[in-house]
């Protein structure tokens, strides 16, 4: 029997059977209408089924009818692509929600010059968010500046999506978050989102 070393409640992925701390998995429940519903915060009632934070595992579980077996109910047919796309949209909505709240709270800095001034200032931001398709020259410059200021950075979303999530009509190559509270929540969401997308390609 595999020895479990985590201190959190343990779960296993219904697709690949990997075991680990509950926090490292995505929970799904069965809605009253029989649809399989993602429960990212583990707050919905009912029996849960778990997958890795991986698009590949979510799709494999759907294709192999593992949700039907794990949830032990009358499950409406699960379309692998549809549920994986839905989960990605939910993750993007959660990131967008935090970014929108941070923007309304006045703790979002956008625009190259404003971000550079912020990174050089006495009170640097708590998080730098770089677009995946940012210019390599600008991206490297901001990464170096962030490292010097001991500011963590993430590079996950496209410029178009980043702009949309912060409520701007134009693309955004980077934004900075100047709030510790928002930063902690965003890092958690970005890490789950990145894992979900990267695991699909086996990276």
Secondary structure per residue as TSV (DSSP state, phi and psi in degrees):
chain	resnum	aa	ss	phi	psi
A	1	X	-	360.0	137.9
A	2	X	-	-70.7	131.8
A	3	X	-	-82.3	131.5
A	4	X	-	-99.2	129.0
A	5	X	-	-107.3	-10.9
A	6	X	-	-72.7	158.8
A	7	X	S	-98.4	-14.8
A	8	X	S	-83.8	164.2
A	9	X	-	-54.9	139.5
A	10	X	E	-97.0	144.8
A	11	X	E	-138.4	168.6
A	12	X	E	-134.0	147.3
A	13	X	-	-74.6	129.7
A	14	X	T	-72.0	-11.8
A	15	X	T	-95.3	-58.3
A	16	X	T	-100.3	-8.2
A	17	X	-	71.8	9.3
A	18	X	-	-63.8	140.7
A	19	X	E	-110.7	151.7
A	20	X	E	175.2	-173.0
A	21	X	E	-62.8	142.4
A	22	X	G	-53.8	-36.2
A	23	X	G	-63.0	-19.1
A	24	X	G	-91.2	9.5
A	25	X	E	-122.9	165.3
A	26	X	E	-106.6	129.8
A	27	X	E	-96.3	142.1
A	28	X	E	-127.2	145.5
A	29	X	E	-129.5	168.5
A	30	X	E	-99.4	118.4
A	31	X	-	-74.2	161.8
A	32	X	T	-56.1	-28.5
A	33	X	T	-85.8	4.8
A	34	X	S	90.9	0.3
A	35	X	-	-83.9	145.6
A	36	X	E	-81.2	125.0
A	37	X	E	-121.5	127.0
A	38	X	E	-64.7	140.8
A	39	X	-	-131.6	77.9
A	40	X	T	-64.4	-26.2
A	41	X	T	-100.7	4.7
A	42	X	S	53.0	46.6
A	43	X	-	-113.2	-15.3
A	44	X	S	-78.6	144.2
A	45	X	-	-73.7	161.5
A	46	X	S	107.7	171.8
A	47	X	-	-65.7	139.1
A	48	X	E	-108.6	149.0
A	49	X	E	-120.6	143.5
A	50	X	E	-124.2	142.1
A	51	X	E	-128.7	164.6
A	52	X	E	-62.5	163.6
A	53	X	S	-78.6	68.4
A	54	X	-	-149.5	127.3
A	55	X	H	-59.3	-38.7
A	56	X	H	-59.0	-45.2
A	57	X	H	-68.6	-38.4
A	58	X	H	-60.8	-46.8
A	59	X	H	-68.1	-39.5
A	60	X	H	-62.4	-42.0
A	61	X	H	-61.3	-40.0
A	62	X	H	-68.7	-45.6
A	63	X	H	-63.9	-34.3
A	64	X	T	-95.5	10.7
A	65	X	T	59.1	31.3
A	66	X	H	-71.4	-28.1
A	67	X	H	-63.4	-39.7
A	68	X	H	-59.0	-44.9
A	69	X	H	-69.4	-42.9
A	70	X	H	-73.9	-36.8
A	71	X	H	-87.4	-13.9
A	72	X	T	49.0	49.2
A	73	X	S	-146.0	-175.4
A	74	X	-	-83.0	96.3
A	75	X	-	-93.3	125.8
A	76	X	-	-63.8	143.2
A	77	X	-	-46.5	129.2
A	78	X	-	-100.3	116.9
A	79	X	-	-84.8	119.6
A	80	X	H	-57.9	-49.0
A	81	X	H	-66.8	-40.1
A	82	X	H	-63.7	-44.7
A	83	X	H	-71.9	-33.1
A	84	X	H	-70.4	-37.9
A	85	X	H	-68.4	-38.9
A	86	X	H	-60.8	-43.6
A	87	X	H	-63.5	-41.1
A	88	X	H	-62.1	-42.2
A	89	X	H	-63.5	-39.7
A	90	X	H	-63.6	-42.3
A	91	X	H	-63.3	-41.9
A	92	X	H	-65.6	-37.7
A	93	X	H	-64.9	-37.7
A	94	X	H	-67.3	-44.0
A	95	X	H	-61.8	-45.8
A	96	X	H	-61.0	-37.3
A	97	X	H	-61.2	-46.3
A	98	X	H	-65.9	-42.6
A	99	X	H	-65.0	-39.0
A	100	X	H	-65.0	-43.3
A	101	X	H	-63.6	-41.3
A	102	X	H	-64.6	-38.4
A	103	X	H	-64.6	-44.2
A	104	X	H	-64.9	-30.5
A	105	X	T	-79.8	-4.5
A	106	X	T	77.1	24.1
A	107	X	-	-112.9	17.1
A	108	X	E	-104.3	130.9
A	109	X	E	-113.5	127.4
A	110	X	E	-133.6	162.5
A	111	X	S	95.3	130.3
A	112	X	H	-52.4	-50.6
A	113	X	H	-65.8	-40.2
A	114	X	H	-65.0	-39.9
A	115	X	H	-67.3	-41.7
A	116	X	H	-61.7	-43.8
A	117	X	H	-61.4	-40.0
A	118	X	H	-63.7	-42.6
A	119	X	H	-68.3	-26.8
A	120	X	H	-88.9	-12.8
A	121	X	S	-75.5	177.0
A	122	X	S	-72.2	-24.8
A	123	X	S	-123.0	80.4
A	124	X	-	-65.7	160.2
A	125	X	-	-65.2	167.8
A	126	X	S	-91.9	-18.6
A	127	X	E	-155.6	138.3
A	128	X	E	-113.5	126.8
A	129	X	E	-110.7	115.9
A	130	X	E	-106.6	141.0
A	131	X	-	-73.4	150.2
A	132	X	T	-67.7	-27.4
A	133	X	T	-106.3	26.7
A	134	X	S	-67.5	151.0
A	135	X	-	-54.1	134.0
A	136	X	H	-59.5	-37.1
A	137	X	H	-66.4	-48.6
A	138	X	H	-66.5	-41.6
A	139	X	H	-59.2	-47.4
A	140	X	H	-64.5	-39.0
A	141	X	H	-60.8	-46.7
A	142	X	H	-68.4	-35.2
A	143	X	H	-63.3	-43.5
A	144	X	H	-62.7	-44.1
A	145	X	H	-64.2	-40.3
A	146	X	H	-64.9	-41.9
A	147	X	H	-62.8	-42.3
A	148	X	H	-63.9	-33.1
A	149	X	T	-91.6	4.9
A	150	X	T	58.1	39.7
A	151	X	-	-104.2	121.6
A	152	X	E	-67.1	151.1
A	153	X	E	-136.7	153.2
A	154	X	E	-128.2	150.8
A	155	X	E	-136.7	95.7
A	156	X	-	-131.3	-49.7
A	157	X	S	-90.1	157.2
A	158	X	-	-74.9	162.7
A	159	X	H	-59.5	-42.0
A	160	X	H	-63.3	-46.2
A	161	X	H	-68.9	-40.5
A	162	X	H	-62.0	-43.3
A	163	X	H	-61.7	-42.3
A	164	X	H	-66.1	-39.5
A	165	X	H	-70.4	-25.5
A	166	X	T	-95.9	11.0
A	167	X	T	76.7	25.8
A	168	X	-	-102.4	149.2
A	169	X	S	-80.3	-18.3
A	170	X	S	-112.2	164.7
A	171	X	-	-62.9	155.2
A	172	X	-	-129.7	123.5
A	173	X	S	-78.5	-26.9
A	174	X	E	-161.8	150.4
A	175	X	E	-140.2	153.4
A	176	X	E	-119.6	145.4
A	177	X	E	-113.3	124.6
A	178	X	-	-105.9	32.9
A	179	X	-	-136.1	126.6
A	180	X	H	-63.2	-41.8
A	181	X	H	-61.6	-48.7
A	182	X	H	-64.7	-36.3
A	183	X	H	-62.0	-44.9
A	184	X	H	-60.3	-43.6
A	185	X	H	-67.7	-41.5
A	186	X	H	-66.8	-41.1
A	187	X	H	-60.4	-41.2
A	188	X	H	-61.4	-45.9
A	189	X	H	-68.1	-42.1
A	190	X	H	-63.7	-39.7
A	191	X	H	-63.8	-43.2
A	192	X	H	-65.6	-42.4
A	193	X	H	-63.1	-45.5
A	194	X	H	-64.0	-44.1
A	195	X	H	-59.4	-41.9
A	196	X	H	-61.7	-43.5
A	197	X	H	-77.7	-40.7
A	198	X	H	-72.0	-35.8
A	199	X	G	-62.4	-24.9
A	200	X	G	-62.2	-35.0
A	201	X	G	-96.9	4.3
A	202	X	T	77.5	14.8
A	203	X	-	-76.9	360.0
